[in-house]
Amino acid sequence: MRLISFVSRNGQSGYGAQINDQQVAHLSAVLGHRYNDLKSLLASGLEEAQVALNFAPVLSTHEIHLLPVIPNPNKIICVGLNYETHRVETGRPKEAHPSIFTRFASSQIAAGDPIIRPRVSTALDYEGELALIIGRPGRYIKAADAFNHIAGYACYNDASIRDWQRHSHQFTPGKNFVGTGPFGPWMVTRDEVSDIESQTLTTRLNGEIMQQARIADMIFSIGEIIEYVSSFAPLETGDVIATGTPGGVGFKREPAVYMKPGDTVEVEITQVGVLRNPIADELV
């Protein structure tokens, strides 16, 4: 299933399953009395959602506005410098453990929403990433068992305000500006992807390929990330882990390439989908 969160024309939030480019199965119309958001539906194991697909009312995509796949995660964990090409281009040393930072849910936006270039900076950069959405909670999860805790996958753009990111050794300021965390357009359930590590991640800016790598090229694998993260923080249903970006980021190009109003950025992962967002300036 390709699961989404959305707001309808009457302002009510809901969730559903993308049927095709024009239609959505309104699962929350059937299951909303038991599961009030997609996060709580994931906790159910999705068996009821599979049944509900057969009789859920169908909405046109024109009747809804997408939300970030999980609008209300308890945690958004981000992994930095997790592709060798990106580590090399930044000049960072090899590390024994993943580099971890966090995002706030308030920084997230949906597919189609504009990424906002804040008025305090023009150094807005792209970072295409694979996001893991946790289904089954756990602590001290072994790498070998990690995939049993993943509900599905989505595209993520960990867009960064580079000058603010470099204000200190901590990434947090440059990673949490409002309107800089595109997440979507949907979550593909794990059973729909034959082998996530064999898929290809591509970031395009105005149609030009800027980043491209296989998920298998990550320095720390999906299993290793989940084992490490779950050791210091119990993973909960609906938690999101952005697994890192490949080389080719804008601020390490000569000359630097930053996103500006009028641009369009796309993050595509084969068998997962395409996350597309325009760029706009912050309204003063």
HELIX and SHEET records of a PDB file:
HELIX    1   1 LEU A   27  LEU A   31  1                                   5    
HELIX    2   2 LEU A   38  ALA A   43  1                                   6    
HELIX    3   3 GLU A   47  ALA A   52  1                                   6    
HELIX    4   4 THR A   61  GLU A   63  5                                   3    
HELIX    5   5 GLU A   84  THR A   90  1                                   7    
HELIX    6   6 ALA A  105  SER A  107  5                                   3    
HELIX    7   7 ALA A  143  HIS A  149  5                                   7    
HELIX    8   8 ARG A  162  GLN A  165  1                                   4    
HELIX    9   9 THR A  172  LYS A  175  5                                   4    
HELIX   10  10 ARG A  190  GLU A  192  5                                   3    
HELIX   11  11 ILE A  196  SER A  198  5                                   3    
HELIX   12  12 ILE A  215  ASP A  217  5                                   3    
HELIX   13  13 ILE A  222  PHE A  232  1                                  11    
HELIX   14  14 GLY A  250  LYS A  252  5                                   3    
SHEET    1   A 5 VAL A  58  SER A  60  0                                        
SHEET    2   A 5 GLN A  23  ALA A  25 -1                                        
SHEET    3   A 5 SER A  13  GLN A  18 -1                                        
SHEET    4   A 5 ARG A   2  SER A   8 -1                                        
SHEET    5   A 5 ILE A  64  LEU A  66 -1                                        
SHEET    1   B 6 VAL A  58  SER A  60  0                                        
SHEET    2   B 6 GLN A  23  ALA A  25 -1                                        
SHEET    3   B 6 SER A  13  GLN A  18 -1                                        
SHEET    4   B 6 ARG A   2  SER A   8 -1                                        
SHEET    5   B 6 GLY A 181  THR A 189 -1                                        
SHEET    6   B 6 GLN A 108  ILE A 109  1                                        
SHEET    1   C10 VAL A  58  SER A  60  0                                        
SHEET    2   C10 GLN A  23  ALA A  25 -1                                        
SHEET    3   C10 SER A  13  GLN A  18 -1                                        
SHEET    4   C10 ARG A   2  SER A   8 -1                                        
SHEET    5   C10 GLY A 181  THR A 189 -1                                        
SHEET    6   C10 ILE A 150  ASN A 157 -1                                        
SHEET    7   C10 GLY A 128  ILE A 134 -1                                        
SHEET    8   C10 VAL A 240  ALA A 242 -1                                        
SHEET    9   C10 ILE A  76  GLY A  80  1                                        
SHEET   10   C10 SER A  99  ARG A 103 -1                                        
SHEET    1   D 5 ILE A 115  ARG A 117  0                                        
SHEET    2   D 5 GLY A 273  ASP A 281  1                                        
SHEET    3   D 5 THR A 264  ILE A 269 -1                                        
SHEET    4   D 5 THR A 200  LEU A 205 -1                                        
SHEET    5   D 5 GLU A 208  ARG A 214 -1                                        
SHEET    1   E 2 LEU A 124  ASP A 125  0                                        
SHEET    2   E 2 SER A 160  ILE A 161 -1                                        
END                                                                             
